[in-house]
Amino acid sequence: MTSLAESLEDVLPKDEHFALANLQSIPKLSKPVVYQSERPHTVKIIHFIVLFHNQTPVLATEVYVYLTIAETLKRTIYVSKVDTTGLTKVKVGKVVQRILEWLFEYPVTQYLRDLRVKHTYKTVLKPHPPFTSPVQRALHILIERAKGDKDYGVPQIVESKAYRVPSRFLSLTNSDFQTDLVLFTRAESQYLFPNSNKNDGKHILDDGGLLKWWLKSINLSVNKSFKSAQKYVDILNSEPRQISRYFPENDWKIGSIYYRPEKAHDLAVYNIPLLPDDPKGRFLEHLVVENRAKRVSLSQFWTELAFRQEFRLGRIVGLIGVTGTCNESAPGPLSMLKGKDFENARKVFTESDYSDSSEVEAIYDRVLEYGVELQEMTGRQDRVASSSIPESNKRPVTDLGMLVKRKKSTTQQLS
């Protein structure tokens, strides 16, 4: 596999000029994705990828990658947000597929070598009886602060030697460890580009069409980049027959990578990941606040989750998960930015008004101020190539914001 920019040239309109802002945060330690008493070291990375056409933003992808380092290594890839501006037409399905493949095949050892650790934090509390819940711990801290110690319970920086990744992990290939892909689908008018829903080129796909498109896109990318994979999808409050209609291939199953019948009685808090803006994580946090986290099993968790408001009111929310081992290729160039520069560059994209042409025109130059290296590209995809698709096979395709391009794009074009 070539670099992401080179790979995208093959699916972009021939002789058209594009640029790629391939941003990545510096890998750093974070809280575990799944709560564990042993608290394994976890490395967090954020990818923010933006495609420009003639200096105009076209689409963006935000993806979180978590590496859990314990006796073995595990990678969790969470597709957080995707969006398009509606200002330029491209084959969004092809672009999404190439981005996913690049993320799957990104060598994990590169993340580990780039890891930077400066400080560790420690919270020192006075001697106390064992806490029975997070709420009791919080009350203990508030009481001590009320007595006059205003900084009581605040984590303090502890100077220490930087954490070193065990050498055995630095020689692994992507096929040596488990990779989990996680995302959920729910149609919205915009995700990353404010007011982009006002642009005529942007059309919203309904929940069902969105889920079907994502499953097709993921299936194609997984089939290419995974050596082996188990694929799951679930739609809470739906019958199995209804869910199976969305399967892009027969090797998909109804369920979740975080649930197995033999684990039905295991506690959900030790199995469900806490991911940004994810309905499963929000419900898990709700259980913690209610002091029920240590009493709710996986089986009960999924039952109660189905009654949450975001899964009712006629909405089709698709929960997608894939687990397996991946191929590996060279990552190619990207802009790895420090925390502040990464966030500032990201805000340029996510806080501009995409219905205002003057603001859109300024974005290209503004991101350069934060050290973003834009990779120039020239499309090589012959427009005539898509004409061989039978008209009867054409379906709406989402634009990268979980939205749809109804004109000319088809699910068959993703292959």
C-alpha positions in Angstrom: 0.0 0.0 0.0 1.3 3.5 -0.9 0.9 6.6 1.2 -2.6 7.8 1.9 -2.2 10.8 -0.5 -1.0 8.5 -3.3 -3.8 6.0 -2.6 -6.4 8.8 -2.8 -5.2 10.0 -6.2 -6.6 6.9 -7.8 -10.1 7.6 -6.7 -10.1 11.4 -7.3 -11.3 13.0 -10.6 -8.6 12.9 -13.3 -6.4 16.0 -13.6 -8.2 17.8 -10.7 -6.0 19.4 -8.0 -6.4 18.3 -4.4 -4.5 18.6 -1.1 -4.5 16.5 2.0 -4.1 17.6 5.6 -3.2 14.4 7.4 -3.0 15.4 11.0 -2.1 13.3 14.0 -1.7 14.1 17.6 1.5 13.0 19.4 0.9 9.6 21.0 0.5 9.9 24.8 -0.6 7.9 27.7 -4.3 8.1 28.7 -6.9 6.4 30.8 -7.7 2.8 29.8 -10.5 2.4 27.2 -12.1 -0.3 29.3 -12.0 0.0 33.1 -9.7 -2.5 34.7 -8.4 -2.7 38.2 -4.8 -3.3 36.9 -5.0 -0.1 34.8 -2.8 -1.2 31.9 -0.8 1.5 30.1 -2.9 2.9 27.3 -1.7 5.1 24.4 -4.1 7.5 22.7 -3.7 8.9 19.2 -6.1 11.2 17.3 -6.2 11.3 13.5 -7.8 14.2 11.8 -7.8 14.0 8.0 -9.1 16.7 5.7 -9.3 16.6 1.9 -9.1 19.9 0.0 -10.2 20.5 -3.7 -8.7 23.7 -5.1 -8.0 24.9 -1.6 -11.6 24.3 -0.5 -12.3 21.7 2.3 -14.3 18.7 0.9 -14.5 16.2 3.7 -12.9 15.3 7.1 -12.5 12.2 9.2 -11.8 12.1 13.0 -10.6 8.8 14.4 -9.3 7.8 17.8 -6.8 5.0 18.2 -6.1 3.4 21.5 -3.3 1.0 22.2 -3.7 -1.1 25.3 -0.4 -2.5 26.6 -0.6 -5.4 29.0 0.6 -8.9 28.6 -0.4 -8.5 25.0 -1.1 -5.5 22.8 -4.5 -4.5 21.6 -5.6 -1.7 19.2 -9.0 -0.1 19.3 -9.9 2.1 16.3 -12.9 4.3 16.9 -14.4 6.3 14.0 -15.7 9.3 15.9 -17.0 11.8 13.3 -17.0 12.2 9.6 -18.4 15.0 7.5 -18.5 16.8 4.1 -18.9 20.4 3.3 -21.2 19.9 0.3 -19.0 22.3 -1.7 -17.3 19.8 -4.0 -18.4 16.5 -5.5 -16.1 13.5 -5.1 -16.6 9.7 -4.9 -17.0 9.8 -1.1 -17.3 6.1 -0.8 -14.0 5.5 -2.5 -12.3 8.1 -0.3 -13.7 6.7 2.9 -12.6 3.2 2.0 -9.0 4.3 1.3 -8.8 6.3 4.6 -10.0 3.2 6.5 -7.5 1.0 4.8 -4.7 3.4 5.6 -5.7 3.5 9.3 -6.0 -0.3 9.5 -2.6 -0.9 7.9 -0.8 1.9 9.8 2.1 0.2 11.7 1.4 0.3 15.4 5.1 0.2 16.2 5.4 3.7 14.7 2.9 5.0 17.4 4.9 3.3 20.1 8.2 4.8 18.9 6.6 8.3 18.8 5.2 8.0 22.4 6.2 10.9 24.6 5.8 10.8 28.4 6.9 13.6 30.7 5.0 13.3 33.9 2.8 11.0 35.9 0.0 12.2 38.2 -0.9 10.9 41.7 -3.7 11.7 44.0 -2.8 11.5 47.7 -5.6 11.1 50.2 -5.7 11.0 53.9 -6.1 7.5 55.6 -9.7 6.4 55.1 -11.9 3.4 55.1 -12.3 1.7 51.7 -14.6 3.6 49.4 -17.6 1.6 48.3 -18.3 3.8 45.3 -16.9 6.8 43.3 -19.6 9.0 44.8 -18.4 8.2 48.3 -14.8 9.0 47.3 -16.0 12.3 45.8 -17.9 13.2 49.0 -14.8 12.5 51.1 -12.8 14.9 49.0 -15.5 17.6 49.2 -15.7 17.3 52.9 -11.9 17.7 53.3 -12.0 20.8 51.0 -14.8 22.3 53.1 -12.6 22.0 56.2 -10.1 24.3 54.6 -7.8 22.2 52.4 -8.9 23.6 49.0 -6.4 21.6 47.0 -7.3 18.3 48.7 -7.7 15.5 46.2 -6.3 17.4 43.2 -3.9 15.1 41.2 -0.3 16.3 41.6 2.4 15.9 39.0 5.0 13.4 40.2 8.4 13.7 38.5 9.4 10.3 37.4 11.3 8.5 34.6 9.4 8.3 31.4 7.4 5.1 30.7 9.2 2.9 28.3 7.3 0.5 26.0 8.5 -3.1 26.5 10.9 -3.9 23.7 8.9 -7.0 22.7 6.1 -4.8 21.4 8.4 -2.7 19.2 9.0 -5.6 16.8 5.4 -6.6 16.4 3.6 -6.5 13.1 -0.2 -5.7 12.8 -1.0 -9.4 12.4 0.6 -10.2 15.8 -2.2 -8.5 17.9 -5.9 -7.9 17.9 -7.5 -4.8 16.3 -11.0 -3.7 17.1 -12.9 -1.3 14.9 -15.8 0.4 16.6 -18.4 3.0 15.4 -22.1 3.8 15.5 -24.3 5.3 12.8 -27.0 7.9 13.2 -28.0 10.4 10.5 -27.4 14.0 11.4 -27.2 17.2 9.3 -23.6 18.0 10.2 -20.8 16.7 12.4 -17.6 18.6 11.9 -18.4 21.5 9.5 -20.7 24.1 11.1 -23.6 25.3 8.8 -22.4 23.0 6.0 -26.0 21.7 6.0 -27.0 25.0 4.3 -25.0 24.1 1.2 -27.0 22.8 -1.7 -24.5 20.0 -2.4 -25.1 18.4 0.9 -28.0 16.0 1.3 -29.0 14.0 4.4 -29.5 10.2 4.3 -32.0 8.5 6.6 -30.8 6.2 9.4 -31.4 3.0 7.5 -29.7 4.1 4.3 -26.8 5.5 6.3 -26.3 2.1 8.2 -26.4 0.2 4.9 -23.8 2.4 3.3 -21.4 2.3 6.3 -21.6 -1.5 6.4 -20.8 -1.8 2.7 -17.9 0.6 3.1 -16.5 -1.1 6.1 -16.9 -4.5 4.7 -14.9 -3.6 1.6 -12.1 -2.1 3.6 -12.0 -4.9 6.2 -11.9 -7.5 3.4 -8.9 -5.8 1.9 -6.9 -4.9 5.1 -7.7 -7.6 7.6 -6.1 -11.0 7.5 -9.0 -12.4 9.5 -12.0 -10.7 11.0 -15.3 -11.3 12.9 -17.9 -8.7 11.9 -20.9 -7.7 14.0 -23.7 -5.2 13.8 -26.7 -4.6 16.1 -29.8 -2.4 16.0 -31.3 -2.2 19.4 -35.1 -2.6 19.4 -35.1 -4.4 16.1 -35.9 -8.0 15.2 -33.0 -10.3 13.9 -34.7 -10.6 10.5 -34.7 -6.8 10.1 -31.1 -6.5 11.1 -29.9 -9.2 8.8 -31.3 -7.3 5.8 -28.5 -4.8 6.3 -25.7 -7.4 6.0 -23.4 -6.6 3.1 -22.2 -10.2 3.1 -23.2 -13.4 4.8 -20.2 -13.5 7.2 -21.7 -10.7 9.3 -23.4 -11.6 12.6 -25.9 -9.9 14.8 -24.3 -8.8 18.1 -21.3 -6.9 19.4 -17.6 -7.6 19.8 -18.1 -6.6 23.5 -20.7 -9.3 24.2 -20.8 -13.1 24.1 -23.4 -15.4 25.6 -20.8 -17.0 27.8 -20.0 -13.5 29.3 -23.7 -12.5 29.8 -23.3 -12.4 33.6 -19.9 -10.5 33.6 -20.1 -6.9 34.8 -20.5 -4.4 31.9 -18.1 -1.9 33.5 -15.2 -4.3 32.9 -16.2 -4.9 29.3 -17.7 -1.8 27.7 -15.3 0.9 26.4 -15.5 4.5 27.3 -15.2 6.3 23.9 -15.8 10.0 23.1 -19.5 10.8 22.2 -20.5 7.1 22.2 -23.9 6.1 23.5 -22.5 2.9 25.2 -20.0 5.0 27.1 -22.6 7.6 28.1 -24.9 5.0 29.5 -22.0 3.4 31.4 -21.1 6.8 32.9 -24.8 7.1 33.9 -24.6 3.8 35.8 -21.5 5.1 37.6 -23.4 8.2 38.7 -26.3 6.0 39.9 -23.8 3.8 41.8 -25.0 0.7 39.8 -21.8 0.1 37.7 -20.7 -2.8 40.0 -24.2 -4.5 39.8 -25.1 -4.3 36.1 -24.2 -7.4 34.0 -23.5 -7.3 30.3 -26.9 -8.8 29.5 -28.7 -6.3 31.6 -26.6 -3.5 30.2 -27.7 -4.2 26.6 -31.3 -4.6 27.7 -31.4 -1.2 29.5 -29.4 0.5 26.8 -32.2 -0.3 24.3 -34.5 1.9 26.4 -32.3 4.9 26.3 -33.9 7.8 24.4 -31.3 7.9 21.6 -32.3 4.3 20.6 -36.0 5.0 20.6 -38.3 7.4 18.9 -38.1 5.5 15.6 -34.4 6.0 15.2 -32.2 3.3 13.6 -28.8 3.5 15.4 -26.4 1.0 14.1 -23.7 -0.4 16.4 -20.9 -1.8 14.3 -17.8 -3.7 15.5 -15.1 -5.7 13.8 -12.3 -7.6 15.5 -9.3 -9.5 14.0 -5.8 -9.0 12.7 -4.6 -6.6 10.0 -2.1 -6.2 7.3 0.6 -3.6 7.6 2.2 -1.0 5.2 4.4 2.1 5.4 2.4 5.1 6.9 3.6 7.8 4.5 3.9 11.5 5.4 1.7 13.2 7.9 1.7 16.2 10.2 2.2 15.1 13.8 1.4 18.1 15.9 1.8 18.9 19.6 -1.4 19.1 21.6 -2.0 22.8 21.4 -1.1 23.1 17.7 -3.2 20.0 16.9 -6.2 21.5 18.7 -5.8 24.9 17.1 -5.5 23.4 13.6 -8.6 21.2 14.3 -10.6 24.3 15.5 -9.8 26.1 12.2 -11.8 23.4 10.5 -14.5 22.8 13.1 -15.3 26.4 14.1 -15.6 28.0 10.7 -18.9 28.9 9.0 -19.1 26.8 5.9 -22.1 28.7 4.6 -19.8 31.8 4.5 -17.6 31.7 1.4 -15.1 34.2 2.8 -14.5 32.1 5.9 -14.1 28.9 3.8 -11.5 30.6 1.5 -9.4 31.6 4.5 -9.1 28.1 6.0 -6.4 26.8 3.6 -3.9 29.6 4.7 -4.9 29.5 8.3 -4.1 25.9 8.9 -0.6 26.4 7.5 0.1 28.8 10.4 0.0 25.8 12.8 2.6 23.8 11.0 0.2 21.7 8.9 2.0 20.2 5.9 -0.4 19.9 3.0 0.3 17.1 0.5 -0.6 18.2 -3.1 -2.4 15.6 -5.2 -3.6 15.3 -8.8 -6.6 13.0 -9.4 -6.1 10.0 -11.7 -9.6 8.4 -11.7 -11.1 8.4 -15.2 -14.7 9.7 -14.9 -15.9 7.3 -17.7 -14.9 4.3 -15.5 -18.0 4.6 -13.4 -20.4 4.3 -16.3 -20.1 0.5 -16.3 -22.2 0.3 -13.2 -25.7 -1.1 -14.0 -28.4 1.5 -13.2 -30.4 -1.1 -11.3 -27.5 -1.5 -8.8 -27.3 2.2 -7.9 -28.1 3.3 -4.4 -27.6 6.6 -2.4 -24.2 6.9 -0.9 -23.3 8.9 2.2 -21.0 11.8 2.0 -18.3 11.6 4.7 -20.4 13.5 7.2 -22.6 10.4 7.5 -24.6 12.3 4.8 -25.6 11.3 1.3 -24.5 12.2 -2.2 -27.6 11.2 -4.2 -26.3 12.2 -7.6 -24.1 9.7 -9.5 -22.5 8.0 -6.5 -23.5 4.4 -5.9 -22.7 1.7 -3.3 -21.4 -0.4 -6.1 -18.8 2.3 -6.8 -17.2 1.5 -3.4 -15.8 -1.8 -4.7 
